[in-house]
Amino acid sequence: MDKGLPVSSGFTYARIEHAAQRSDWMLVHQVHQFLRKWLIDHQQILSNEVYIGGDSYSGISIPVIVQEISQGNEKGVKPWINLQGYLLGNPSTTRREDNYKIPFAHGMTLISDELYESLQKNCKGEYINVDTRNALCSRDMESFHEATSGHDLAYILDSSCEWDDSETSSRRSLEEFPKCSSQIATLKLSGKYRKMVSMYLPYIPNKEDIPISFEYHVNLSRKGYRSLIYSGDHGLNVLFLGTEAWIRSLNYSIVDDWRPWLTNGQVAGYTRTYSNRMTFATVKASLSYSPCCPSGSHIDSTYKRIFKIGWRPPSSGVQA
């Protein structure tokens, strides 16, 4: 079930001005309220297991939504939701993930050893809120952005996708998307909706009133909910290095150690499972384009396998 969140994304809209406002907490309450109401009208599936999922910025709101549902169940709010866990792709969690762009870019040879060492020395590990008075750091950051500007941030092996921000392009058919590999994959995923859906791209501000979501992962782990966290390993958006760092800081023991998972007989990524019922997996691609699957022909199959690796017993082989 895909509601399209927050409001004004997907097929959702608001009839009154207040409903069109956006904030992290408003989104949490709207999703919780919607899901309970939706299940009232679909009681034939009340016993079905429920997993809540999202990606990118949803990494801030999804764990909070899961906790809200859990607390509602504990308070006896009806209908009861058979909540089992959640899954997140390239999830923003600490809002500090961009600090890992520099070591990632160096490891992928997008920047030179000299620039990397200079960035470390002059910026002292702070690459997000750069002090404008620090001329050396600012100079190095400018060199970094110049070196990486030719890459698609979602998939660094692809060229940068340029969007036309003119007023005439604010509404367009999906057929008119830029023809970058990641966008072609998006078109293929859209399938039969390609010709019937158009995209409206207004800027609607969102109040970021949930600072980080890390503590909610901790709470949900204590309650025994399952989680699958997966990251593309060729994207500069919400880097897997940052995701690995906060997962590692949970300090949970490993029950199924680092190993490959396969699709179509090829290594598609690596995975590890922790004692708090959390599974982490990498995907050897961005989350919008998979080079292991030419022209995106098996993308649906690849992502179904991603989900499977999180829900099976440990040490049952490497084939997902």
Sequence and secondary structure as in RCSB ss.txt:
>XXXX:A:sequence
MDKGLPVSSGFTYARIEHAAQRSDWMLVHQVHQFLRKWLIDHQQILSNEVYIGGDSYSGISIPVIVQEISQGNEK
GVKPWINLQGYLLGNPSTTRREDNYKIPFAHGMTLISDELYESLQKNCKGEYINVDTRNALCSRDMESFHEATSG
HDLAYILDSSCEWDDSETSSRRSLEEFPKCSSQIATLKLSGKYRKMVSMYLPYIPNKEDIPISFEYHVNLSRKGY
RSLIYSGDHGLNVLFLGTEAWIRSLNYSIVDDWRPWLTNGQVAGYTRTYSNRMTFATVKASLSYSPCCPSGSHID
STYKRIFKIGWRPPSSGVQA
>XXXX:A:secstr
    SSTTSTT   SSTGGG EEHHHHHHHHHHHHHHHHHTTGGGTTS EEEEEETTHHHHHHHHHHHHHHHHHT
T SS   EEEEEEES   SS GGGGHHHHHHHTTSS HHHHHHHHHHHTT  SS  TT HHHHHHHHHHHHHHTT
EETTEEEEE      SGGGSEEEGGGS   HHHHHHHHHHGGGTTT EEE     EE     SHHHHHHHHHTT 
EEEEEEESS SSS HHHHHHHHHHT   EEEEEEEEEETTEEEEEEEEETTSEEEEEESS SS  TTSGGGTTHH
HHHHHHHHHTSS TTS SB 
